[in-house]
Amino acid sequence: MADGVAGRDKCGEQRLVSLPLSRIRVIMKSSPEVSSINQEALVLTAKATELFVQYLATYSYRHGSGKEKKALTYSDLSNTAEESETFQFLAEPSSTLCSFPAEREHTVPLP
């Protein structure tokens, strides 16, 4: 799996990233705006994704209820997305937009 910061490939050599680059390439190519992907951009995207997931997991673990059990749970990740402004973009759209219509009803002037 992962040894420290770098992963290891099948031959035991160190790799810069642990995520499969072929999968990341497929996800990037699924965008109609992307025609070709530079190898450096692919590796940087993979590394940035790994760092983001690591930060999200660490933050969720430290601020979640799973710390007592020494486990990271889905509810820890979900609560982080709901409660942290940094991770608000991960929250369900319905839960982040629920309060907007009620607020707008009070601010819209009547004709």
GROMACS elastic network, one bead per residue, 0.5 to 0.9 nm:
[ bonds ]
;  ai    aj funct       b0    kb
    1     7     6  0.63261   500
    1     8     6  0.69151   500
    1     9     6  0.87416   500
    1    18     6  0.74548   500
    2     5     6  0.71479   500
    2     6     6  0.62878   500
    2     8     6  0.66049   500
    2    17     6  0.88448   500
    2    18     6  0.64989   500
    3     6     6  0.58126   500
    3     7     6  0.54187   500
    3     8     6  0.70270   500
    3    14     6  0.85195   500
    4     7     6  0.74139   500
    5    16     6  0.78955   500
    5    17     6  0.81644   500
    5    18     6  0.88809   500
    6    14     6  0.61328   500
    6    15     6  0.55256   500
    6    16     6  0.51521   500
    6    17     6  0.59400   500
    6    18     6  0.68335   500
    7    13     6  0.83572   500
    7    14     6  0.56958   500
    7    15     6  0.50277   500
    7    16     6  0.65460   500
    7    17     6  0.59448   500
    7    19     6  0.86728   500
    8    11     6  0.76822   500
    8    12     6  0.53274   500
    8    13     6  0.53435   500
    8    15     6  0.53555   500
    8    16     6  0.85362   500
    8    17     6  0.86325   500
    8    18     6  0.75161   500
    9    12     6  0.52967   500
    9    13     6  0.55840   500
    9    14     6  0.64198   500
    9    15     6  0.63593   500
    9    18     6  0.85267   500
   10    13     6  0.74850   500
   11    14     6  0.89051   500
   14    17     6  0.88617   500
   15    18     6  0.69932   500
   16    43     6  0.79318   500
   16    47     6  0.75862   500
   17    20     6  0.80065   500
   17    21     6  0.83717   500
   17    43     6  0.72675   500
   17    44     6  0.89151   500
   17    46     6  0.65637   500
   17    47     6  0.57437   500
   17    50     6  0.75944   500
   18    21     6  0.85778   500
   18    46     6  0.81718   500
   18    47     6  0.82005   500
   18    50     6  0.77148   500
   19    22     6  0.88668   500
   19    23     6  0.81175   500
   19    24     6  0.78741   500
   19    46     6  0.64334   500
   19    47     6  0.81073   500
   19    49     6  0.85723   500
   19    50     6  0.72959   500
   20    23     6  0.55961   500
   20    24     6  0.66598   500
   20    25     6  0.88709   500
   20    46     6  0.81359   500
   21    24     6  0.50371   500
   21    25     6  0.60465   500
   21    26     6  0.86427   500
   21    42     6  0.70351   500
   21    43     6  0.72114   500
   21    46     6  0.69095   500
   22    25     6  0.50566   500
   22    26     6  0.63227   500
   22    27     6  0.87809   500
   23    26     6  0.51029   500
   23    27     6  0.63206   500
   23    28     6  0.86522   500
   24    27     6  0.50824   500
   24    28     6  0.61023   500
   24    29     6  0.85117   500
   24    42     6  0.73090   500
   24    45     6  0.80150   500
   24    46     6  0.68544   500
   25    28     6  0.50858   500
   25    29     6  0.60201   500
   25    30     6  0.85547   500
   25    37     6  0.75036   500
   25    42     6  0.67535   500
   26    29     6  0.51126   500
   26    30     6  0.61758   500
   27    30     6  0.51812   500
   27    31     6  0.74444   500
   28    31     6  0.59536   500
   28    34     6  0.70457   500
   28    37     6  0.79672   500
   28    42     6  0.85398   500
   29    32     6  0.72327   500
   29    33     6  0.83390   500
   29    34     6  0.57922   500
   29    35     6  0.70878   500
   29    36     6  0.76111   500
   29    37     6  0.78467   500
   30    33     6  0.86787   500
   30    34     6  0.77465   500
   31    34     6  0.56462   500
   31    35     6  0.85964   500
   32    35     6  0.74631   500
   34    37     6  0.73513   500
   37    40     6  0.84713   500
   37    41     6  0.67326   500
   37    42     6  0.66341   500
   38    41     6  0.52016   500
   38    42     6  0.62831   500
   38    43     6  0.88380   500
   39    42     6  0.50249   500
   39    43     6  0.62938   500
   39    44     6  0.86143   500
   40    43     6  0.51920   500
   40    44     6  0.60822   500
   40    45     6  0.84908   500
   41    44     6  0.50859   500
   41    45     6  0.59905   500
   41    46     6  0.85062   500
   42    45     6  0.51789   500
   42    46     6  0.62096   500
   42    47     6  0.86740   500
   43    46     6  0.50536   500
   43    47     6  0.61397   500
   43    48     6  0.85392   500
   44    47     6  0.50637   500
   44    48     6  0.59946   500
   44    49     6  0.84330   500
   45    48     6  0.50948   500
   45    49     6  0.60516   500
   45    50     6  0.85975   500
   46    49     6  0.50915   500
   46    50     6  0.62357   500
   46    51     6  0.87058   500
   47    50     6  0.50600   500
   47    51     6  0.62090   500
   47    52     6  0.85737   500
   48    51     6  0.51126   500
   48    52     6  0.60943   500
   48    53     6  0.86287   500
   49    52     6  0.50646   500
   49    53     6  0.61481   500
   49    54     6  0.84884   500
   50    53     6  0.52230   500
   50    54     6  0.60723   500
   50    55     6  0.85752   500
   51    54     6  0.50440   500
   51    55     6  0.60930   500
   51    56     6  0.85585   500
   52    55     6  0.51074   500
   52    56     6  0.60775   500
   52    57     6  0.85257   500
   53    56     6  0.50602   500
   53    57     6  0.60357   500
   53    58     6  0.84818   500
   54    57     6  0.52019   500
   54    58     6  0.60754   500
   54    59     6  0.84982   500
   55    58     6  0.51339   500
   55    59     6  0.59529   500
   55    60     6  0.83764   500
   56    59     6  0.52157   500
   56    60     6  0.59634   500
   56    61     6  0.84429   500
   56    77     6  0.76666   500
   56    80     6  0.82407   500
   56    87     6  0.81625   500
   57    60     6  0.51286   500
   57    61     6  0.59939   500
   57    62     6  0.85757   500
   57    72     6  0.74979   500
   57    76     6  0.88580   500
   57    77     6  0.72669   500
   58    61     6  0.51309   500
   58    62     6  0.61574   500
   58    63     6  0.86008   500
   58    72     6  0.88883   500
   59    62     6  0.52586   500
   59    63     6  0.61484   500
   59    64     6  0.81688   500
   59    77     6  0.87857   500
   59    80     6  0.78165   500
   60    63     6  0.52738   500
   60    64     6  0.54258   500
   60    65     6  0.88707   500
   60    66     6  0.88462   500
   60    72     6  0.74088   500
   60    73     6  0.87261   500
   60    76     6  0.55194   500
   60    77     6  0.54880   500
   60    78     6  0.86117   500
   60    79     6  0.79474   500
   60    80     6  0.57484   500
   60    81     6  0.88310   500
   61    64     6  0.51240   500
   61    65     6  0.75820   500
   61    66     6  0.64883   500
   61    67     6  0.60173   500
   61    70     6  0.84003   500
   61    71     6  0.75030   500
   61    72     6  0.55834   500
   61    73     6  0.82013   500
   61    76     6  0.67815   500
   61    77     6  0.80648   500
   62    65     6  0.83701   500
   62    66     6  0.84927   500
   62    67     6  0.66054   500
   63    66     6  0.86898   500
   63    67     6  0.79548   500
   63    76     6  0.76997   500
   63    80     6  0.77164   500
   64    67     6  0.62990   500
   64    68     6  0.89678   500
   64    72     6  0.77622   500
   64    73     6  0.83183   500
   64    75     6  0.81137   500
   64    77     6  0.78843   500
   64    79     6  0.76749   500
   64    80     6  0.77326   500
   65    68     6  0.65225   500
   65    69     6  0.79903   500
   65    71     6  0.87153   500
   65    72     6  0.82829   500
   65    73     6  0.82916   500
   65    75     6  0.84525   500
   65    76     6  0.65347   500
   66    69     6  0.52086   500
   66    70     6  0.58878   500
   66    72     6  0.53281   500
   66    73     6  0.62261   500
   66    75     6  0.87775   500
   66    76     6  0.69066   500
   67    71     6  0.60980   500
   67    72     6  0.72471   500
   68    71     6  0.77177   500
   69    72     6  0.84197   500
   72    75     6  0.83961   500
   72    76     6  0.65051   500
   72    77     6  0.78225   500
   73    76     6  0.52152   500
   73    77     6  0.67100   500
   73    78     6  0.87520   500
   74    77     6  0.51260   500
   74    78     6  0.60535   500
   74    79     6  0.85081   500
   75    79     6  0.58775   500
   75    80     6  0.83579   500
   76    79     6  0.52261   500
   76    80     6  0.61788   500
   76    81     6  0.87403   500
   77    80     6  0.51012   500
   77    81     6  0.63325   500
   77    82     6  0.87464   500
   78    81     6  0.51515   500
   78    82     6  0.62849   500
   78    83     6  0.86412   500
   78    90     6  0.84321   500
   78    91     6  0.72865   500
   79    82     6  0.50134   500
   79    83     6  0.58531   500
   79    84     6  0.80239   500
   79    91     6  0.87665   500
   80    83     6  0.52927   500
   80    84     6  0.54380   500
   80    85     6  0.87968   500
   80    86     6  0.89764   500
   80    87     6  0.68055   500
   80    88     6  0.81678   500
   80    90     6  0.89920   500
   80    91     6  0.86753   500
   81    84     6  0.58652   500
   81    85     6  0.78402   500
   81    86     6  0.80694   500
   81    88     6  0.51789   500
   81    89     6  0.73161   500
   81    90     6  0.54334   500
   81    91     6  0.50072   500
   81    92     6  0.85087   500
   82    85     6  0.79120   500
   82    87     6  0.74814   500
   82    88     6  0.59577   500
   82    89     6  0.88520   500
   82    90     6  0.78504   500
   82    91     6  0.54607   500
   82    92     6  0.81091   500
   82    95     6  0.80404   500
   82    96     6  0.78521   500
   83    86     6  0.88786   500
   83    87     6  0.79883   500
   83    88     6  0.72528   500
   83    91     6  0.89446   500
   84    87     6  0.54733   500
   84    88     6  0.60621   500
   85    88     6  0.50068   500
   85    89     6  0.82670   500
   86    89     6  0.77482   500
   87    90     6  0.56986   500
   87    91     6  0.74310   500
   88    91     6  0.54059   500
   88    92     6  0.87843   500
   88    96     6  0.78789   500
   89    92     6  0.81755   500
   89    93     6  0.84022   500
   89    96     6  0.87968   500
   90    93     6  0.85085   500
   91    94     6  0.84907   500
   91    95     6  0.70814   500
   91    96     6  0.67730   500
   92    95     6  0.54715   500
   92    96     6  0.65535   500
   92    97     6  0.88322   500
   93    96     6  0.52870   500
   93    97     6  0.60979   500
   93    98     6  0.84657   500
   94    97     6  0.53066   500
   94    98     6  0.59007   500
   95    98     6  0.54695   500
   95    99     6  0.81343   500
   96    99     6  0.72199   500
   96   100     6  0.83198   500
   97   100     6  0.55216   500
   97   101     6  0.77522   500
   98   101     6  0.67930   500
   98   102     6  0.78763   500
   99   102     6  0.56997   500
   99   103     6  0.64210   500
   99   104     6  0.88704   500
  100   103     6  0.52353   500
  100   104     6  0.61682   500
  100   105     6  0.87375   500
  101   104     6  0.51287   500
  101   105     6  0.62334   500
  102   105     6  0.52974   500
  102   106     6  0.69952   500
  103   106     6  0.56418   500
  103   107     6  0.66986   500
  104   107     6  0.50520   500
  104   108     6  0.59915   500
  105   108     6  0.56864   500
  105   109     6  0.86633   500
  106   109     6  0.79550   500
